[in-house]
């Protein structure tokens, strides 16, 4: 075959091949041709195993092993769990990171605790310093996002009472929630330079305190107005009208924590329609992590695989 005939044949074959691919794309899922990921990655929060009471799962390394065995895509760490079990030395942090790497699991998020809802300026500053240290721990571990809270007034006798009152508690005498918002906003603004330097996105969770409502969360995030403070969406923390409220937070979601309650919840349980939640998040182009927070009473060996299957099916695209 001479050069001209060869080039003509190659061009004809190429056009035909392209036409075949185009027709296949019209009748089939392109992801099955390209291998592109269409689902959200699913992580296991170590809280799902420890939950402040299971001594067998204080060990973060064991939690990572369970996540690998069950087939999760990553791991979200509960910092308080590490603090209760390990000196926060650089060596200890790097061993956790190495162990996750060996199991093929990225450390995708970290949940932390802090509280800025107090008229005590020194106490707020201590919590700012605490949060800055937590951001630096994320940096040590290579974790890109960190769950943060507003904190709460602390007028409930204990967490059981707070849950009995559905997360609502009165302010300190002489104060209102309106007094608390400037405290929280100022405190997060002090944390942002470290978050930006370390490349860690803070995700304000719809939790208790001033984060109890979507309006409270967005008021703080909008006031701070920084790409380094976004939202960690928790599917189980809106006890009334959950889907409407989740819809309000979805545009600012940096991370999603998904609750399940197999065996019944410890304080409460919500019948969450995860197909609906997935469609809601996908409408807002959320492609990020879904982290399982199992809060049921069933044995983890059966409940966590069922939870993973539920989330895989819902977020499969």
C-alpha positions as CSV (number, residue, x, y, z in Angstrom):
1,X,0.0,0.0,0.0
2,X,1.4,3.4,-1.0
3,X,1.5,6.3,1.4
4,X,-1.6,8.1,0.0
5,X,-3.8,5.0,0.2
6,X,-2.5,4.2,3.7
7,X,-3.4,7.6,5.0
8,X,-6.9,7.5,3.4
9,X,-7.6,4.1,4.9
10,X,-6.4,5.2,8.3
11,X,-8.6,8.3,8.2
12,X,-11.7,6.3,7.1
13,X,-11.2,3.7,9.8
14,X,-10.7,6.4,12.4
15,X,-13.9,8.1,11.5
16,X,-15.8,4.8,11.6
17,X,-14.4,4.1,15.0
18,X,-15.4,7.5,16.3
19,X,-18.9,7.0,14.9
20,X,-19.2,3.6,16.7
21,X,-18.1,5.2,20.0
22,X,-20.6,8.0,19.5
23,X,-23.5,5.6,18.9
24,X,-22.4,3.6,21.9
25,X,-22.4,6.7,24.1
26,X,-26.0,7.5,23.0
27,X,-27.3,4.1,24.1
28,X,-25.1,3.3,27.1
29,X,-23.7,4.8,30.3
30,X,-20.5,6.6,29.2
31,X,-18.9,5.8,32.6
32,X,-19.0,2.1,31.6
33,X,-17.0,2.9,28.5
34,X,-14.6,5.4,30.1
35,X,-14.3,3.9,33.6
36,X,-15.1,7.3,35.1
37,X,-16.3,7.4,38.7
38,X,-20.0,8.4,39.0
39,X,-20.5,7.7,42.7
40,X,-19.5,9.6,45.8
41,X,-16.6,8.0,47.7
42,X,-17.8,6.5,51.0
43,X,-15.7,6.8,54.2
44,X,-16.1,5.2,57.6
45,X,-16.0,7.5,60.6
46,X,-14.0,6.0,63.4
47,X,-16.8,7.3,65.7
48,X,-19.0,4.6,64.2
49,X,-16.9,2.0,66.0
50,X,-15.8,3.7,69.2
51,X,-18.8,6.0,70.0
52,X,-17.2,7.1,73.3
53,X,-17.8,3.8,75.0
54,X,-16.4,0.8,73.0
55,X,-13.0,0.2,74.5
56,X,-12.1,-2.3,71.9
57,X,-12.1,0.4,69.2
58,X,-10.1,3.1,70.9
59,X,-7.2,2.0,68.7
60,X,-7.4,4.0,65.4
61,X,-5.3,1.4,63.6
62,X,-7.9,-1.2,64.3
63,X,-10.6,1.1,63.0
64,X,-8.7,1.6,59.8
65,X,-8.3,-2.2,59.4
66,X,-12.1,-2.6,59.8
67,X,-12.7,0.1,57.2
68,X,-10.4,-1.7,54.8
69,X,-11.9,-5.1,55.4
70,X,-15.5,-3.9,54.8
71,X,-14.6,-2.1,51.6
72,X,-14.8,1.6,52.4
73,X,-13.0,4.2,50.3
74,X,-11.5,6.2,53.1
75,X,-11.5,7.0,56.8
76,X,-12.7,10.0,58.8
77,X,-11.0,10.3,62.2
78,X,-12.5,11.5,65.4
79,X,-9.8,13.6,67.0
80,X,-11.0,13.1,70.6
81,X,-10.6,9.4,70.1
82,X,-7.0,9.8,69.2
83,X,-6.4,12.2,72.1
84,X,-7.9,9.6,74.5
85,X,-5.6,6.9,73.3
86,X,-2.4,8.4,71.9
87,X,0.1,11.1,72.7
88,X,-0.2,13.5,69.8
89,X,3.4,13.2,68.8
90,X,4.4,13.6,65.2
91,X,5.6,10.0,65.3
92,X,2.2,8.8,66.4
93,X,0.5,10.8,63.7
94,X,2.8,9.6,60.9
95,X,2.2,6.0,62.0
96,X,-1.5,6.5,61.6
97,X,-1.0,8.0,58.2
98,X,1.3,5.2,57.1
99,X,-1.1,2.6,58.3
100,X,-4.0,4.1,56.3
101,X,-1.7,4.3,53.2
102,X,-0.8,0.7,53.5
103,X,-4.5,-0.2,53.6
104,X,-5.1,1.9,50.5
105,X,-7.4,4.4,52.4
106,X,-7.0,8.1,52.4
107,X,-7.7,10.0,55.6
108,X,-10.3,12.2,54.2
109,X,-11.6,14.2,57.2
110,X,-11.4,14.8,60.9
111,X,-14.1,15.7,63.4
112,X,-13.1,18.0,66.2
113,X,-14.8,19.7,69.2
114,X,-14.6,23.4,70.2
115,X,-16.9,26.0,71.7
116,X,-17.2,29.7,71.2
117,X,-20.6,30.4,72.6
118,X,-19.5,32.0,75.9
119,X,-19.2,35.6,77.1
120,X,-15.8,34.7,78.6
121,X,-13.3,36.2,76.1
122,X,-10.4,34.2,77.5
123,X,-12.3,31.0,77.2
124,X,-13.1,31.8,73.6
125,X,-9.4,32.5,72.9
126,X,-8.5,29.1,74.5
127,X,-10.9,27.5,72.1
128,X,-9.4,29.4,69.2
129,X,-5.9,28.2,70.1
130,X,-7.3,24.7,70.5
131,X,-8.8,24.8,67.0
132,X,-5.6,26.2,65.5
133,X,-3.8,23.2,67.0
134,X,-6.4,20.8,65.5
135,X,-5.9,22.4,62.1
136,X,-2.2,21.8,62.4
137,X,-2.8,18.1,63.4
138,X,-4.9,17.7,60.2
139,X,-1.9,19.1,58.3
140,X,0.4,16.6,59.9
141,X,-2.0,13.8,58.8
142,X,-2.6,15.1,55.3
143,X,-6.3,15.6,56.0
144,X,-8.0,18.2,53.8
145,X,-11.1,19.0,55.8
146,X,-12.1,19.4,59.5
147,X,-15.5,19.4,61.1
148,X,-16.0,22.3,63.5
149,X,-18.8,23.4,65.8
150,X,-20.1,26.6,67.2
151,X,-20.3,25.2,70.7
152,X,-23.3,25.7,72.9
153,X,-24.4,27.5,76.0
154,X,-23.9,24.6,78.3
155,X,-27.1,25.2,80.3
156,X,-28.2,21.5,79.9
157,X,-27.2,19.3,82.8
158,X,-25.9,16.7,80.4
159,X,-26.1,15.4,76.8
160,X,-29.1,13.2,77.7
161,X,-31.0,16.2,78.8
162,X,-30.0,18.1,75.6
163,X,-31.3,15.2,73.5
164,X,-34.5,15.0,75.5
165,X,-35.1,18.7,74.5
166,X,-34.2,17.9,70.9
167,X,-31.0,19.9,70.9
168,X,-32.6,23.1,72.2
169,X,-31.2,24.7,75.3
170,X,-31.7,28.2,76.8
171,X,-29.0,30.8,76.8
172,X,-27.1,31.9,79.9
173,X,-29.2,34.3,82.0
174,X,-28.9,37.8,80.7
175,X,-27.9,36.7,77.2
176,X,-29.6,35.7,73.9
177,X,-28.4,33.8,70.9
178,X,-27.9,37.1,69.2
179,X,-25.1,37.8,71.6
180,X,-23.4,34.5,70.6
181,X,-23.1,35.0,66.8
182,X,-20.5,37.8,66.9
183,X,-18.4,35.6,69.3
184,X,-18.5,32.6,67.0
185,X,-17.8,34.7,63.8
186,X,-14.8,36.5,65.3
187,X,-13.4,33.2,66.6
188,X,-13.5,31.5,63.3
189,X,-12.0,34.5,61.6
190,X,-9.0,34.1,63.9
191,X,-8.6,30.4,62.8
192,X,-8.7,31.1,59.1
193,X,-5.1,32.2,58.5
194,X,-3.9,28.8,59.8
195,X,-6.6,26.9,57.8
196,X,-5.4,28.6,54.6
197,X,-1.7,28.1,55.4
198,X,-2.3,24.4,56.1
199,X,-4.8,23.9,53.2
200,X,-7.5,22.6,55.6
201,X,-11.1,23.5,54.8
202,X,-13.2,24.0,58.0
203,X,-16.7,22.6,57.8
204,X,-19.2,24.1,60.2
205,X,-21.6,21.2,61.1
206,X,-25.3,21.5,61.6
207,X,-24.9,20.4,65.2
208,X,-26.2,21.8,68.5
209,X,-25.8,25.3,69.8
210,X,-26.0,28.1,67.1
211,X,-25.6,25.4,64.4
212,X,-28.9,23.8,65.3
213,X,-30.6,25.4,62.3
214,X,-29.6,25.9,58.7
215,X,-30.2,29.6,59.2
216,X,-27.7,29.6,62.1
217,X,-25.0,27.8,60.1
218,X,-25.4,29.9,56.9
219,X,-25.4,33.1,58.9
220,X,-22.0,32.3,60.3
221,X,-20.5,31.0,57.1
222,X,-21.8,33.9,55.1
223,X,-20.5,36.4,57.6
224,X,-17.0,34.9,57.6
225,X,-17.2,34.7,53.8
226,X,-14.1,32.6,53.2
227,X,-13.5,29.5,51.0
228,X,-11.8,28.1,54.1
229,X,-15.0,27.9,56.1
230,X,-17.7,25.9,54.5
231,X,-20.3,23.4,55.8
232,X,-20.1,19.8,57.1
233,X,-23.6,18.5,56.4
234,X,-24.9,15.9,59.0
235,X,-27.9,14.0,57.7
236,X,-29.1,13.0,61.2
237,X,-29.0,16.4,63.1
238,X,-32.2,17.9,61.7
239,X,-34.9,16.3,63.8
240,X,-37.7,18.2,61.9
241,X,-38.1,18.9,58.2
242,X,-34.7,17.3,57.5
243,X,-34.8,17.4,53.6
244,X,-35.9,21.0,53.4
245,X,-33.1,22.0,55.8
246,X,-30.5,19.9,54.2
247,X,-31.4,21.6,50.9
248,X,-30.4,24.9,52.4
249,X,-26.9,23.7,53.3
250,X,-26.2,21.6,50.2
251,X,-24.7,24.5,48.1
252,X,-22.0,25.0,50.8
253,X,-21.3,21.4,51.6
254,X,-17.6,20.5,51.9
255,X,-18.2,17.1,53.6
256,X,-21.2,15.0,54.4
257,X,-21.7,12.8,57.4
258,X,-24.4,10.1,57.0
259,X,-26.2,8.6,60.0
260,X,-27.7,5.1,60.1
261,X,-29.5,3.6,63.1
262,X,-29.8,-0.2,62.6
263,X,-30.9,-1.8,65.8
264,X,-32.5,1.5,67.0
265,X,-30.8,4.7,68.0
266,X,-29.2,5.4,71.3
267,X,-30.9,8.8,71.8
268,X,-33.2,9.0,68.8
269,X,-33.4,7.7,65.2
270,X,-34.5,9.2,62.0
271,X,-35.9,7.3,59.0
272,X,-33.6,8.8,56.4
273,X,-34.4,8.3,52.7
274,X,-30.9,8.3,51.3
275,X,-32.1,8.1,47.7
276,X,-33.7,11.4,48.3
277,X,-30.6,12.8,50.1
278,X,-28.4,11.7,47.3
279,X,-30.6,13.3,44.6
280,X,-30.7,16.5,46.7
281,X,-26.9,16.7,47.0
282,X,-26.3,15.8,43.4
283,X,-28.7,18.6,42.3
284,X,-26.1,20.9,43.9
285,X,-23.2,19.2,42.2
286,X,-21.8,17.6,45.3
287,X,-19.1,15.1,44.3
288,X,-17.3,14.8,47.6
289,X,-17.1,12.4,50.5
290,X,-20.0,10.7,52.3
291,X,-18.8,9.5,55.8
292,X,-20.8,6.9,57.7
293,X,-21.6,7.7,61.3
294,X,-23.3,4.6,62.6
295,X,-25.4,5.3,65.7
296,X,-27.5,2.2,66.0
297,X,-27.5,-0.5,68.6
298,X,-27.0,-3.5,66.2
299,X,-23.6,-5.2,66.2
300,X,-21.1,-3.4,64.0
301,X,-20.2,-6.5,62.1
302,X,-23.6,-6.6,60.5
303,X,-24.8,-3.0,60.7
304,X,-21.8,-1.3,59.1
305,X,-21.8,-3.5,56.0
306,X,-25.5,-2.9,55.6
307,X,-24.9,0.8,56.0
308,X,-22.2,0.8,53.4
309,X,-24.5,-1.0,51.0
310,X,-27.3,1.5,51.6
311,X,-25.0,4.4,50.9
312,X,-23.3,2.8,47.9
313,X,-26.7,2.2,46.3
314,X,-28.0,5.7,47.0
315,X,-24.9,7.6,45.9
316,X,-24.2,5.4,42.9
317,X,-25.0,8.3,40.5
